[in-house]
Amino acid sequence: MQTRKVAVVFGGSGFIGRYIVKRLAQTGHVVRVAVRDPEAAAFLKPMGDVGQIVPLSASITRDADVARAVAGAEVVVNTVGILAERHAGDFQALQADGAGRIARAAAASGVARLVQLSAIGADAASPSLYARTKAEGEAQMRAAFPDVTILRPSLVFGAEDQFFNRFGAMASVSPIMPVICGETRFQPVYVGDVADAVMAALADPATRGHIYELAGPQVWKFRELLAWILLQTGRHRMLIDIPMPVARLQAMIMERIPGKPLTRDQLVLLARDNVATTLPGLAALGIAATAVQQIVPAYLARFRAGDQKGPI
């Protein structure tokens, strides 16, 4: 009887991670889902056969937890990332040091393939702490595991996303749509394409040690995305520009609210374009990028006004 290969997905119960877990299970891997709360990851089990998907309690801030998670694994994928700190130092602990800890444990355990989910905009010189720690995470990964494949997605969309759903919900209740940095450009990428990119990277030895930027087929300005959401939901709302000083004041207040719906660090990110550069992308991995228009209208439907069945 052939022993199944073991894959580990750190943060596998998250938005992107669950798609990767499903694909790994479909290719016959036993998948360890390394998360803080294994019970909350139990919903993943039906994606595989009985016993194939195993939620595992593991904090990437602890050496012993990470070493136990990767022991005997052939494949490791790290999807852990946060948009706001719950406590000071979380960006450094999770996105930088946590990534490095995973890479060191993977190297020590003899893991064959390591994939890191980073982000377009990762930059050691960025004024954003999020972007700087993403870059440091990449650097620590490459220092410990030079063959790591790094994937940098732009804004990721899909049924569980926190972008289109957030603004779709806002459009259904707010009389206006606030616009901060409306000229900033994004290149939204479908979560399914991101998961496919992970699988393509794992399957192709030529991707070892390389960085790929994952972006969709269309560049949108932030204002254009908001206007399109209004169109899809049939909501007539004024797009109101919020000056940056006012936005910073709002962010200072919102940083004190549980969940931190807006932070000053996010404002720094929002002021910078989030589009692909000259690095290889989805096409280099053999993936045709999926457009926003192909996926998003279906899950924005619940925010439509009245009995409308489609965009106005």
Secondary structure, 3 states (H helix, E strand, C coil): CCCCCEEEEECCCCCCHHHHHHHHHHCCCEEEEEECCHHHHHHHHHHCCCCCEEEEECCCCCHHHHHHHHCCCCEEEECCCCCCCCCCCHHHHHHHHHHHHHHHHHHHHCCCEEEEECCCCCCCCCCCHHHHHHHHHHHHHHHHCCCCEEEEECCEECCCCCCHHHHHHHHHHCCEEEECCCCCEECCEEHHHHHHHHHHHHHCHHHCCCEEEECCCCCEEHHHHHHHHHHHHCCCCEEEECCHHHHHHHHHHHCCCCCCCCCHHHHHHHCCCECCCCCCCCHHHCCCCCCHHHHHHHHHHHHCCCCCCCCC
